[in-house]
């Protein structure tokens, strides 16, 4: 069955071209991730990343581009941060919220354009902070003003180029371009991690590896189960007579996902948590009160120095972002109004405002378990590291990485199946 479906995919020209296009973008991304900026001390760079878990996690999402100080070292971070800021602003500015929610596709395109514009100053700021931090750590030599500005412009251009590649995948390929590029960055580190684990293999570590693999399977099963779980709300349609024909009179259901926000809250929370640590690292060498404050902030956002506080804050942030992102993207009132216009109703609930309140009530109850699951998965890397004492493979079992990998694979499989079913339907 699986082999038959795989054969079908490559028999359909349009679908085959889309998949090959995505793979081609991945190749371009990996080539750019291996083109470094000049003047790097490789040995100091490796030692610095080995002792900094925060930057190591950030490096994971850039597919090793940050660790190599490549021209795309910022990855999609500035673009994601820009989108987060805009979505937070929808809660403050009603016009921005109206544009995003009520103006349809044209409003969404304008909103996305603002996100692209905001990416530029954020990329410049992050590039400046990173280069200054690496200069202070003697990872790169002293840069002349011209070379420093040129490096920042190159890094900014790399971030914008990655943003463009992501949008190309969304437009001409299959799946969400940003998620797929993050996915490609994560899995690109697998071969090196496997090699490192084989080099460091010790028989005394066998129980830890067995426990590690068992927990990995449990987490993967949990991610699939929760991602696929839905609360079906029954919906009936009133009978309508038009001319000599009768319409409606059927019953269906409205599916509410247990985790409607997907992987976005974890990406949002991670971006928010990495930013203060990066700024603190940049200001850490400043003498006086500013330097002391920066050091305290840096210690709080460093999982090595403050594992418990970091974990609790991360857990709470993912939990809150799950509710926030769902509130931005899912509007019970709009769904209730659409059902009313189409003659649909939830049995036992009045159409309109009562249906909206009912959907909101159900959504909040379902979302609690989804947010709890997402937050638990997010802090799972710390729990796994404490239980197994395995550092080389830790990112593979890391909740963030696992959730993104499984979510992207499931979403891509669904989109491919939808394309196959559409063609089967046309043939039928």
C-alpha positions as CSV (number, residue, x, y, z in Angstrom):
1,X,0.0,0.0,0.0
2,X,2.8,2.4,1.0
3,X,4.9,1.5,-2.0
4,X,1.9,1.9,-4.3
5,X,1.2,5.4,-2.9
6,X,4.9,6.3,-3.3
7,X,4.8,5.2,-6.9
8,X,1.6,7.2,-7.5
9,X,3.2,10.4,-6.1
10,X,6.0,10.2,-8.7
11,X,3.6,9.3,-11.6
12,X,1.7,12.5,-11.1
13,X,3.7,15.2,-12.8
14,X,2.4,18.2,-10.9
15,X,2.8,16.5,-7.5
16,X,6.3,15.2,-8.4
17,X,7.4,18.7,-9.5
18,X,6.2,20.2,-6.2
19,X,8.1,17.6,-4.1
20,X,11.3,18.0,-6.2
21,X,11.0,21.8,-5.9
22,X,10.9,21.5,-2.1
23,X,13.9,19.2,-2.1
24,X,15.7,21.7,-4.4
25,X,15.0,24.5,-1.9
26,X,16.4,22.3,0.9
27,X,19.6,21.9,-1.1
28,X,20.0,25.6,-1.6
29,X,19.4,26.2,2.2
30,X,22.0,23.6,3.2
31,X,24.6,25.1,0.8
32,X,24.0,28.6,2.2
33,X,24.2,27.2,5.8
34,X,27.8,26.1,5.0
35,X,29.1,29.4,3.6
36,X,30.8,31.2,6.6
37,X,31.5,34.8,7.1
38,X,35.3,35.6,7.1
39,X,37.7,35.7,10.1
40,X,36.4,32.9,12.3
41,X,38.4,31.0,14.9
42,X,36.8,27.5,14.5
43,X,38.2,26.1,17.7
44,X,36.9,29.0,19.9
45,X,33.6,28.8,18.1
46,X,33.1,25.1,18.9
47,X,34.1,25.5,22.6
48,X,31.8,28.5,23.0
49,X,28.7,26.6,21.6
50,X,29.6,23.5,23.6
51,X,29.3,25.5,26.8
52,X,26.2,27.5,25.9
53,X,22.9,25.5,25.8
54,X,20.8,28.5,24.8
55,X,22.8,29.2,21.7
56,X,23.1,25.5,21.0
57,X,19.3,25.3,20.9
58,X,19.2,28.4,18.7
59,X,21.8,26.7,16.4
60,X,19.6,23.6,16.2
61,X,16.8,25.7,14.5
62,X,19.2,27.2,12.0
63,X,20.4,23.7,11.0
64,X,23.9,24.4,12.2
65,X,24.2,27.7,10.3
66,X,24.8,29.7,13.5
67,X,27.5,27.4,14.7
68,X,29.3,27.9,11.4
69,X,28.6,31.6,11.4
70,X,27.2,31.3,7.9
71,X,25.5,34.0,5.9
72,X,22.1,32.6,7.0
73,X,23.2,32.3,10.7
74,X,20.0,34.0,11.9
75,X,17.8,31.4,10.2
76,X,14.1,32.4,10.2
77,X,14.3,33.9,13.7
78,X,13.8,37.6,12.7
79,X,10.8,36.8,10.5
80,X,9.2,34.6,13.2
81,X,9.8,37.3,15.8
82,X,8.3,39.9,13.5
83,X,5.1,37.9,13.0
84,X,4.9,37.4,16.8
85,X,5.1,41.1,17.4
86,X,2.4,41.9,14.8
87,X,0.1,39.2,16.2
88,X,0.6,40.6,19.8
89,X,-0.2,44.1,18.4
90,X,-3.6,42.8,17.1
91,X,-4.7,42.7,20.8
92,X,-3.8,46.5,21.1
93,X,-4.8,48.0,17.8
94,X,-8.3,47.1,16.6
95,X,-7.5,48.2,13.0
96,X,-4.7,45.6,12.8
97,X,-7.0,42.9,14.2
98,X,-9.7,43.8,11.7
99,X,-7.1,43.6,8.8
100,X,-6.0,40.1,10.0
101,X,-9.4,38.6,10.7
102,X,-12.1,40.4,8.7
103,X,-10.5,41.7,5.4
104,X,-10.1,38.2,3.9
105,X,-7.1,37.2,1.8
106,X,-6.2,40.9,0.9
107,X,-6.0,41.7,4.6
108,X,-3.8,38.7,5.3
109,X,-1.5,39.6,2.4
110,X,-1.1,43.2,3.8
111,X,-0.5,41.8,7.3
112,X,2.2,39.5,6.0
113,X,3.8,42.4,4.1
114,X,4.1,44.3,7.4
115,X,5.8,41.1,8.8
116,X,8.3,41.1,6.0
117,X,9.1,44.8,6.5
118,X,9.5,44.3,10.3
119,X,12.0,41.4,9.6
120,X,14.6,43.9,8.2
121,X,15.3,46.0,11.4
122,X,15.0,42.8,13.6
123,X,17.6,41.0,11.4
124,X,19.9,44.1,11.6
125,X,19.5,44.2,15.4
126,X,20.1,40.5,15.9
127,X,23.0,40.5,13.5
128,X,24.7,43.4,15.3
129,X,24.2,41.7,18.7
130,X,25.5,38.4,17.5
131,X,28.6,39.8,15.9
132,X,29.4,42.0,18.9
133,X,29.0,39.0,21.2
134,X,31.3,36.8,19.1
135,X,33.9,39.5,18.9
136,X,33.9,39.8,22.7
137,X,34.4,36.0,23.0
138,X,37.3,36.2,20.6
139,X,35.5,33.9,18.2
140,X,36.0,36.4,15.3
141,X,38.7,38.9,15.0
142,X,38.3,42.6,15.3
143,X,36.4,43.9,12.2
144,X,36.9,47.2,10.6
145,X,33.8,49.5,10.5
146,X,33.3,48.8,6.8
147,X,33.7,45.0,7.2
148,X,31.4,45.0,10.3
149,X,28.6,46.9,8.4
150,X,29.1,44.6,5.3
151,X,28.8,41.5,7.6
152,X,25.6,42.8,9.1
153,X,24.1,43.6,5.7
154,X,25.1,40.1,4.4
155,X,23.5,38.4,7.5
156,X,20.4,40.5,7.0
157,X,20.2,39.6,3.3
158,X,20.6,35.9,4.3
159,X,17.7,36.1,6.7
160,X,15.5,37.8,4.0
161,X,16.6,35.2,1.4
162,X,15.5,32.4,3.8
163,X,12.2,34.1,4.4
164,X,11.7,34.3,0.6
165,X,12.6,30.6,0.2
166,X,10.0,29.7,2.8
167,X,7.3,31.7,1.0
168,X,8.3,30.1,-2.3
169,X,7.7,26.6,-0.7
170,X,4.3,27.7,0.6
171,X,3.3,29.1,-2.8
172,X,4.7,26.5,-5.2
173,X,5.5,23.5,-3.1
174,X,3.7,21.4,-0.5
175,X,3.2,22.4,3.2
176,X,4.2,25.5,5.2
177,X,7.5,26.8,4.0
178,X,8.7,28.2,7.4
179,X,7.9,24.9,9.2
180,X,9.6,22.9,6.4
181,X,12.8,24.9,6.5
182,X,13.0,24.6,10.3
183,X,12.3,20.9,9.9
184,X,15.2,20.6,7.3
185,X,17.5,22.5,9.8
186,X,16.7,20.1,12.6
187,X,17.1,16.8,10.7
188,X,20.3,18.0,9.1
189,X,22.1,17.5,12.4
190,X,21.0,13.9,12.8
191,X,24.0,12.2,11.0
192,X,26.5,14.1,13.1
193,X,24.6,13.3,16.3
194,X,24.5,9.6,15.5
195,X,28.2,9.6,14.6
196,X,29.1,11.4,17.9
197,X,27.0,8.9,19.9
198,X,28.8,6.0,18.3
199,X,32.2,7.5,19.0
200,X,31.3,8.1,22.7
201,X,29.6,4.7,23.1
202,X,30.2,3.0,26.4
203,X,28.7,-0.3,27.6
204,X,27.9,1.2,31.0
205,X,25.6,3.7,29.3
206,X,23.4,1.0,27.7
207,X,20.6,1.3,30.4
208,X,20.4,5.1,29.8
209,X,20.2,4.5,26.0
210,X,17.4,1.9,26.4
211,X,15.5,4.3,28.7
212,X,16.1,7.1,26.2
213,X,14.8,5.1,23.2
214,X,11.7,4.0,25.2
215,X,10.9,7.5,26.2
216,X,11.4,8.7,22.6
217,X,8.9,6.2,21.3
218,X,6.4,7.2,24.0
219,X,6.7,10.9,23.2
220,X,6.4,10.3,19.5
221,X,3.2,8.2,20.0
222,X,1.9,11.0,22.3
223,X,2.6,13.7,19.8
224,X,0.8,11.8,17.0
225,X,-2.1,11.0,19.3
226,X,-2.7,14.5,20.5
227,X,-2.1,16.1,17.0
228,X,-4.7,13.8,15.5
229,X,-7.2,14.0,18.4
230,X,-10.4,16.0,17.8
231,X,-13.6,16.9,19.6
232,X,-16.4,16.6,17.1
233,X,-19.4,18.9,17.6
234,X,-22.6,17.7,15.9
235,X,-24.1,20.1,13.4
236,X,-27.4,19.8,11.6
237,X,-28.8,21.7,8.6
238,X,-32.4,22.7,8.3
239,X,-34.4,21.5,5.3
240,X,-34.9,24.1,2.6
241,X,-37.1,23.9,-0.5
242,X,-36.0,25.7,-3.7
243,X,-38.3,25.2,-6.6
244,X,-38.9,21.5,-6.9
245,X,-35.8,20.5,-5.0
246,X,-35.1,20.1,-1.3
247,X,-31.8,21.0,0.3
248,X,-30.3,20.4,3.7
249,X,-31.7,18.1,6.3
250,X,-28.3,16.4,6.8
251,X,-26.2,16.0,9.9
252,X,-22.4,16.4,10.1
253,X,-19.9,17.6,12.7
254,X,-17.5,20.5,13.3
255,X,-14.0,19.1,14.3
256,X,-12.1,21.0,17.0
257,X,-8.5,19.8,17.3
258,X,-7.1,19.1,20.8
259,X,-4.1,21.2,19.8
260,X,-5.4,23.7,17.2
261,X,-2.3,25.9,17.5
262,X,0.0,23.1,16.3
263,X,3.7,23.8,16.9
264,X,3.5,27.6,16.6
265,X,3.3,28.3,20.4
266,X,6.6,26.5,21.1
267,X,8.4,28.4,18.2
268,X,6.9,31.7,19.6
269,X,7.9,30.9,23.2
270,X,11.4,29.8,22.1
271,X,11.9,33.1,20.1
272,X,10.8,35.2,23.1
273,X,13.1,33.3,25.5
274,X,16.2,33.4,23.2
275,X,16.0,37.2,22.6
276,X,16.6,38.4,26.3
277,X,19.5,36.0,26.7
278,X,21.0,37.2,23.4
279,X,20.7,40.9,24.4
280,X,22.1,40.0,27.9
281,X,25.1,38.3,26.4
282,X,25.6,41.4,24.3
283,X,25.5,43.8,27.3
284,X,27.2,41.4,29.7
285,X,30.6,43.0,29.4
286,X,29.3,46.5,30.2
287,X,30.5,47.8,33.6
288,X,28.2,49.1,36.3
289,X,24.5,48.5,36.9
290,X,23.6,47.7,33.3
291,X,26.2,44.9,33.2
292,X,25.0,43.5,36.5
293,X,21.4,43.5,35.3
294,X,22.4,41.9,32.0
295,X,24.3,39.2,33.9
296,X,21.3,38.4,36.1
297,X,19.0,38.3,33.1
298,X,21.5,36.1,31.2
299,X,21.7,33.7,34.2
300,X,17.9,33.4,34.4
301,X,17.6,32.6,30.7
302,X,20.5,30.1,30.9
303,X,19.2,26.5,31.4
304,X,22.6,25.5,32.8
305,X,22.6,28.2,35.5
306,X,18.9,28.2,36.3
307,X,17.3,24.9,35.1
308,X,14.2,25.0,37.4
309,X,13.3,28.7,36.8
310,X,14.0,28.4,33.1
311,X,11.9,25.3,32.8
312,X,8.9,26.8,34.7
313,X,9.0,30.0,32.7
314,X,9.2,28.1,29.4
315,X,6.3,25.9,30.5
316,X,4.1,28.9,31.4
317,X,5.0,30.8,28.2
318,X,4.1,27.8,25.9
319,X,0.9,27.3,27.8
320,X,-0.1,31.0,27.5
321,X,0.9,31.2,23.8
322,X,-1.3,28.2,23.0
323,X,-4.3,30.1,24.2
324,X,-3.1,33.4,22.6
325,X,-2.4,31.9,19.1
326,X,-5.7,30.0,19.1
327,X,-7.6,33.2,20.1
328,X,-6.0,35.0,17.1
329,X,-6.6,32.3,14.5
330,X,-9.9,30.7,15.7
331,X,-13.0,32.9,16.0
332,X,-16.1,31.1,17.5
333,X,-18.3,34.1,16.6
334,X,-17.4,34.0,12.9
335,X,-18.0,30.2,12.8
336,X,-21.4,30.6,14.5
337,X,-22.4,33.4,12.1
338,X,-21.4,31.2,9.1
339,X,-23.4,28.3,10.4
340,X,-26.4,30.5,10.9
341,X,-26.1,31.9,7.3
342,X,-26.0,28.4,5.9
343,X,-28.9,27.1,8.0
344,X,-26.7,25.1,10.3
345,X,-27.1,24.7,14.0
346,X,-25.8,22.7,17.0
347,X,-28.7,20.5,18.3
348,X,-30.0,21.9,21.5
349,X,-28.2,25.3,21.1
350,X,-29.8,28.4,19.6
351,X,-28.1,29.7,16.4
352,X,-26.0,32.9,16.6
353,X,-24.7,34.2,19.9
354,X,-25.6,31.1,22.0
355,X,-23.7,28.9,19.5
356,X,-20.7,31.2,19.7
357,X,-20.7,30.9,23.6
358,X,-21.0,27.1,23.3
359,X,-18.1,26.9,20.9
360,X,-16.0,29.1,23.1
361,X,-16.8,27.0,26.2
362,X,-15.9,23.7,24.4
363,X,-12.8,25.2,22.9
364,X,-11.5,26.4,26.3
365,X,-12.0,22.9,27.8
366,X,-10.3,21.1,24.9
367,X,-7.5,23.7,24.7
368,X,-6.5,23.2,28.3
369,X,-5.4,19.6,27.7
370,X,-3.7,20.6,24.4
371,X,-1.8,23.5,26.1
372,X,-0.8,21.2,29.0
373,X,0.5,18.6,26.6
374,X,2.4,21.1,24.5
375,X,4.0,22.7,27.6
376,X,5.0,19.3,29.0
377,X,6.6,18.3,25.7
378,X,8.5,21.6,25.6
379,X,10.3,21.0,28.9
380,X,10.8,17.3,28.2
381,X,14.5,17.8,27.1
382,X,15.5,18.8,30.6
383,X,13.7,15.8,32.1
384,X,15.3,13.4,29.6
385,X,18.8,14.8,30.1
386,X,18.4,14.4,33.9
387,X,17.2,10.8,33.6
388,X,19.5,9.5,30.9
389,X,22.6,11.8,31.2
390,X,22.9,11.7,27.4
391,X,23.8,15.1,25.9
392,X,24.8,14.2,22.3
393,X,21.3,12.8,21.4
394,X,19.4,15.2,23.6
395,X,18.0,17.4,20.8
396,X,16.6,14.3,19.1
397,X,14.4,13.6,22.1
398,X,14.0,17.3,22.7
399,X,10.3,18.1,22.8
400,X,10.6,21.1,20.5
401,X,12.4,19.1,17.8
402,X,10.2,16.1,18.1
403,X,7.0,18.1,18.0
404,X,8.1,20.0,14.9
405,X,9.3,16.9,13.1
406,X,6.2,14.9,13.8
407,X,3.8,17.8,13.1
408,X,5.5,18.7,9.8
409,X,5.6,15.1,8.6
410,X,1.9,14.6,9.5
411,X,0.9,17.9,7.8
412,X,2.9,17.1,4.7
413,X,1.5,13.6,4.5
414,X,-2.1,15.0,4.8
415,X,-1.4,17.5,2.0
416,X,0.0,14.8,-0.3
417,X,-3.0,12.5,0.5
418,X,-5.3,15.4,-0.3
419,X,-3.6,15.9,-3.7
420,X,-3.8,12.1,-4.5
421,X,-7.5,12.0,-3.4
422,X,-8.3,15.0,-5.6
423,X,-6.9,13.3,-8.6
424,X,-8.6,10.0,-7.8
425,X,-11.9,11.9,-7.5
426,X,-11.4,13.5,-10.9
427,X,-10.7,10.1,-12.4
428,X,-13.7,8.7,-10.7
